[in-house]
C-alpha cells in the first residue's frame, strides 16, 4: 500500500503527478525520502507503460489532390491501439510541461522547433525514454529499475530526510 504522506487522496495524486512530470522532464528531482519512495513506483509504472507500447505504429498511404489537380501520395504514421491507449493513460497520470524558449533563441526558431508538438512531455516519453529503456531491457534481460534514489541527509529548515530521485 502506498504511503499516505500526510495528505488527502486528491492532494497526494496531485503531488505525485507533479513530481513525476518533473522527474520525467528534467531527469532528476529532489524530494523528501517518503515522497521519493512513492514517486519511484509511480514513475516506473509510467515508463513501463511506454516501453511496452512505444513501437505500436500503423503506416498508411493517403492519396490527395493538390491545387493543380494532381494526385499526391503521402505516408501517414499513426499510433496503434496499444500505443494510443498508453498515451492517453500517461496523459492522465502526468501534467503537460511546455517547452521554454532558450537564451538567444529567436521567436521564429522557437516556433520552428516546437511546431506540431502538442504534448512535449508525452512525446519525450515515447520518443526518447521508451526506446532507451526498451534497449536496456533487451540487453539486461529485465524490465523495471528505471529510477534510482540517493538519500542526501536532513534538510536544514525542518530536518526532513531528503532524497534525490533520478532516471537511470
C-alpha positions in Angstrom: 0.0 0.0 0.0 1.5 3.4 -0.9 2.3 5.8 1.8 -0.3 8.5 2.6 2.4 11.2 3.0 0.1 13.1 5.4 -2.2 14.3 2.5 -5.7 13.6 1.3 -6.1 11.4 -1.7 -6.6 14.2 -4.2 -3.6 16.2 -2.8 -1.5 13.0 -2.9 -2.4 12.3 -6.5 -1.6 15.9 -7.5 1.7 15.9 -5.7 2.8 12.6 -7.3 1.6 13.7 -10.7 3.6 17.0 -10.5 6.7 15.3 -9.2 6.5 12.5 -11.8 6.1 15.1 -14.6 9.2 17.0 -13.4 11.2 13.8 -13.0 10.4 12.6 -16.5 11.0 16.1 -18.0 14.2 17.0 -16.2 15.6 13.5 -15.3 16.3 14.4 -11.7 14.3 15.8 -8.8 15.0 16.4 -5.1 12.2 15.5 -2.7 11.7 14.1 0.8 12.5 10.4 1.4 8.9 9.4 1.9 7.8 11.2 -1.3 10.8 9.6 -3.2 9.6 6.1 -2.3 6.1 6.7 -3.6 7.4 8.7 -6.6 9.7 5.8 -7.8 6.8 3.3 -8.0 4.6 5.9 -9.8 7.2 6.9 -12.4 8.2 3.2 -13.0 4.6 2.4 -13.9 4.5 5.3 -16.4 7.8 4.3 -18.1 6.8 0.6 -18.2 3.5 1.6 -19.9 5.5 3.5 -22.6 8.1 0.8 -23.1 5.5 -1.9 -23.7 3.7 0.0 -26.4 6.1 2.6 -28.0 6.6 0.6 -31.2 2.9 0.0 -32.0 2.5 2.3 -35.0 0.5 2.0 -38.2 1.8 3.3 -41.5 -0.7 4.1 -44.3 -0.6 5.9 -47.6 -3.1 8.6 -48.3 -3.7 10.0 -51.8 -5.0 13.6 -52.1 -5.3 16.1 -54.9 -3.2 19.3 -54.8 -4.2 22.7 -56.1 -3.3 21.7 -59.7 -5.4 18.6 -59.6 -2.5 16.1 -59.4 -2.7 13.1 -57.1 -0.2 13.4 -54.2 0.6 10.4 -52.2 1.8 10.9 -48.6 2.8 8.5 -45.9 0.9 8.9 -42.6 2.1 7.3 -39.4 -0.5 6.8 -36.7 -0.5 5.3 -33.2 -1.7 1.8 -32.9 -4.4 0.8 -30.4 -1.9 -0.2 -27.6 0.1 3.0 -28.1 -2.9 5.2 -28.2 -4.3 3.7 -25.0 -0.9 4.1 -23.3 -0.6 7.7 -24.5 -4.0 8.5 -23.0 -3.2 6.8 -19.7 0.2 8.7 -19.5 -1.6 12.0 -20.2 -3.9 11.2 -17.3 -1.0 10.4 -15.0 1.2 13.4 -15.7 0.9 17.2 -16.2 1.7 18.7 -19.5 5.0 20.6 -19.4 5.6 23.0 -22.2 8.8 24.0 -24.0 10.6 27.1 -22.9 12.5 29.4 -25.2 16.3 29.1 -24.9 18.6 32.0 -24.2 19.4 33.7 -27.5 16.8 31.8 -29.5 14.6 33.9 -31.7 10.9 33.6 -31.8 10.9 32.1 -35.3 13.5 29.5 -34.3 11.4 28.6 -31.2 8.2 28.2 -33.2 10.1 26.0 -35.8 11.5 23.8 -33.0 8.1 23.2 -31.3 5.9 23.1 -34.5 3.5 20.2 -34.4 4.2 19.1 -30.9 1.1 19.4 -28.7 2.2 17.5 -25.7 6.0 17.7 -25.3 6.3 15.5 -22.2 4.4 12.6 -23.7 6.4 12.9 -26.9 9.6 12.9 -24.9 8.5 9.7 -23.0 7.6 7.9 -26.2 10.4 9.1 -28.5 13.4 9.3 -26.1 12.8 7.4 -22.9 10.9 4.4 -24.1 13.4 3.3 -26.8 16.3 3.9 -24.4 14.7 1.7 -21.7 13.5 -0.9 -24.2 17.0 -1.4 -25.4 18.3 -1.6 -21.8 15.6 -4.2 -21.1 16.8 -6.3 -24.0 20.5 -6.0 -23.0 20.0 -6.8 -19.3 17.1 -9.2 -19.8 15.0 -7.5 -17.1 12.3 -4.8 -17.0 12.0 -2.1 -14.4 14.6 -0.4 -12.4 14.3 2.8 -14.3 14.8 5.1 -11.4 17.5 5.5 -8.7 17.2 7.1 -5.2 20.0 8.6 -3.2 19.5 9.7 0.4 21.1 13.1 0.8 20.6 13.8 4.5 18.5 16.1 6.6 17.1 19.4 5.3 18.3 22.3 7.3 14.9 24.0 7.9 12.7 21.2 9.1 15.2 18.3 9.5 13.2 16.2 6.9 15.2 13.4 5.2 15.9 14.5 1.6 16.5 12.2 -1.3 17.4 12.7 -5.0 15.4 10.6 -7.5 16.9 10.3 -11.0 16.3 8.3 -14.1 18.9 5.6 -14.7 
